[in-house]
């Protein structure tokens, strides 16, 4: 047998084996590097933490009032009920528009028509009486309107006008701030400053240093004031306002912001 041939064959097998092992090692190394690459730039999760809360409050006078009122009429026919409801609603709308309430601030929130029935049972003195039956007695037409009153000094006059128009169901007023974004930002800034001050004080008392913020949470509460106005569960009868315009104090609204900040410490 040719020893030179065998030597060459063994050499080739040895080289092939080395290349295979080297390839496997390089492949494993490549996979490891890819896995590690995804963590480049990341920091280890913070272990030592403290959390603090801060609060901010801004008070401002309400500049808008919301009032909702409804008309409901029941008659034998839909046409009769609609006519009566429309007449009353038109009178109310004319009254509030005369006081300067803009068309864009008047919105229908509901309009419905539904039948009304009576349940009649025939007189019966024996067992096995026939069942009663529903008998149509008429139709009810209802409409609800939401008003936005931008001149809060006229809220009492608007309620008086609704009462004079024969409106029997009025809800409100609810006093709010039309554009409260700036006030919310101010309250949040106060809350953040309060939280930072508390964090620095706490860190000083603990003998640690604040490293970085790792979590932040914010919540806000508009805190609408209840109107100083005698109502029955928020509803008012027309008789109580038809004689004179009621006095409606506007009061102030409180915009409240609460933040929670978590710091890493060392």
Secondary structure as the mmCIF struct_conf table of DSSP 4:
data_model
#
loop_
_struct_conf.conf_type_id
_struct_conf.id
_struct_conf.beg_label_comp_id
_struct_conf.beg_label_asym_id
_struct_conf.beg_label_seq_id
_struct_conf.end_label_comp_id
_struct_conf.end_label_asym_id
_struct_conf.end_label_seq_id
HELX_RH_AL_P HELX_RH_AL_P1 UNK A 3 UNK A 37
TURN_TY1_P TURN_TY1_P1 UNK A 38 UNK A 41
HELX_LH_PP_P HELX_LH_PP_P1 UNK A 44 UNK A 46
BEND BEND1 UNK A 48 UNK A 48
STRN STRN1 UNK A 49 UNK A 61
STRN STRN2 UNK A 64 UNK A 75
BEND BEND2 UNK A 76 UNK A 77
HELX_RH_AL_P HELX_RH_AL_P2 UNK A 78 UNK A 98
TURN_TY1_P TURN_TY1_P2 UNK A 99 UNK A 100
HELX_RH_3T_P HELX_RH_3T_P1 UNK A 103 UNK A 105
STRN STRN3 UNK A 106 UNK A 120
BEND BEND3 UNK A 126 UNK A 128
HELX_LH_PP_P HELX_LH_PP_P2 UNK A 129 UNK A 131
STRN STRN4 UNK A 133 UNK A 149
BEND BEND4 UNK A 150 UNK A 150
HELX_RH_3T_P HELX_RH_3T_P2 UNK A 152 UNK A 154
HELX_RH_AL_P HELX_RH_AL_P3 UNK A 155 UNK A 164
TURN_TY1_P TURN_TY1_P3 UNK A 165 UNK A 166
STRN STRN5 UNK A 169 UNK A 176
BEND BEND5 UNK A 178 UNK A 178
HELX_RH_AL_P HELX_RH_AL_P4 UNK A 181 UNK A 206
TURN_TY1_P TURN_TY1_P4 UNK A 207 UNK A 207
STRN STRN6 UNK A 210 UNK A 221
HELX_LH_PP_P HELX_LH_PP_P3 UNK A 224 UNK A 227
BEND BEND6 UNK A 228 UNK A 228
STRN STRN7 UNK A 232 UNK A 232
TURN_TY1_P TURN_TY1_P5 UNK A 233 UNK A 234
STRN STRN8 UNK A 235 UNK A 236
HELX_RH_3T_P HELX_RH_3T_P3 UNK A 238 UNK A 240
TURN_TY1_P TURN_TY1_P6 UNK A 241 UNK A 241
BEND BEND7 UNK A 242 UNK A 244
HELX_LH_PP_P HELX_LH_PP_P4 UNK A 245 UNK A 247
STRN STRN9 UNK A 252 UNK A 265
#
